[in-house]
């Protein structure tokens, strides 16, 4: 059964990013928000973002609300923030596969990859 998961690590603080809002958007067609999630104390959402028959081929975008998280983290930050909403656009080609899209985050940069 296919599924989409994510997690967020704060690389500047060396810990999971707890309380970070994540939106999933479908990019194709009218481009609509599919769901909204918040990371738990392990930097993950409590269940797969999509799974089973809800995981369809197509282009999606995860929008990580990094700015709100960074402001709440107590770090010294510039005003305005360098990063606010971090969009990661990706494609799902195999409905039976596991797509794990993590975010490694700091106030001045981020990276991602297809994880397992």
C-alpha positions in Angstrom: 0.0 0.0 0.0 1.4 3.4 -1.0 1.8 6.3 1.4 3.3 9.8 1.7 5.1 10.7 4.9 7.4 13.5 6.1 9.4 14.7 9.1 11.2 17.9 9.9 14.5 18.3 11.7 15.8 21.6 12.9 19.5 21.3 12.0 20.5 24.5 13.8 19.1 23.3 17.1 19.9 19.6 16.5 16.4 18.4 17.3 13.0 17.5 15.7 10.9 20.5 14.7 7.9 20.2 16.9 4.7 22.2 16.1 5.5 23.0 12.5 2.4 23.4 10.3 2.5 21.5 6.9 0.0 21.8 4.1 -0.3 19.3 1.2 -1.5 20.9 -2.1 -2.4 19.2 -5.3 -0.7 21.1 -8.1 -2.6 19.7 -11.1 -6.0 21.0 -12.2 -7.3 23.8 -10.0 -4.6 23.4 -7.5 -6.3 22.8 -4.2 -5.2 22.2 -0.6 -5.6 18.5 0.2 -4.8 18.5 3.9 -3.1 20.3 6.8 -0.9 18.7 9.5 1.2 19.8 12.5 4.4 18.0 13.5 4.5 16.1 16.8 7.4 16.1 19.4 9.4 13.8 17.0 9.0 16.2 14.1 6.6 13.9 12.3 2.9 13.9 11.6 0.9 11.3 13.5 -0.2 9.4 10.5 0.7 9.2 6.8 -0.3 12.4 4.9 -1.8 10.2 2.1 -2.1 6.5 2.0 -3.9 3.7 0.1 -6.5 4.8 -2.4 -6.0 8.5 -1.5 -2.4 8.3 -2.9 -2.8 9.1 -6.6 -0.4 9.8 -9.4 0.3 13.4 -9.9 2.2 16.5 -8.8 2.0 17.7 -5.3 3.5 20.4 -3.1 4.2 20.2 0.6 4.2 23.7 2.2 6.2 23.9 5.4 5.4 26.9 7.5 8.9 27.3 8.7 8.7 31.0 9.6 6.0 30.5 12.3 8.1 27.5 13.7 11.3 29.5 13.7 9.7 32.5 15.5 8.4 30.2 18.2 11.7 28.3 18.6 13.4 31.1 20.5 16.3 31.5 18.0 17.8 34.9 17.2 16.3 35.8 13.8 16.4 38.7 11.4 13.4 40.8 10.6 12.1 40.0 8.0 12.9 36.3 8.2 15.1 34.8 5.4 12.8 31.7 5.2 9.0 31.7 5.7 7.0 29.1 3.8 9.2 26.4 2.3 7.5 24.7 -0.7 8.6 21.3 -1.9 7.1 20.2 -5.2 7.3 16.6 -6.2 5.7 13.9 -8.3 4.1 10.6 -7.4 4.5 8.1 -10.2 3.9 4.8 -8.4 0.7 4.7 -6.3 2.0 1.6 -4.5 5.3 3.1 -3.3 6.3 4.9 -0.1 7.2 8.5 -0.7 9.0 10.1 2.2 9.8 13.8 1.8 11.8 15.0 4.8 12.8 18.6 5.5 16.2 19.5 7.1 15.7 23.1 8.2 17.6 26.0 9.7 16.8 29.7 9.7 19.0 30.3 6.6 18.6 27.1 4.5 17.0 23.8 4.0 17.4 20.5 2.1 15.3 17.6 1.2 15.5 14.2 -0.5 13.4 11.2 -1.2 13.8 9.1 1.9 12.5 5.7 2.9 
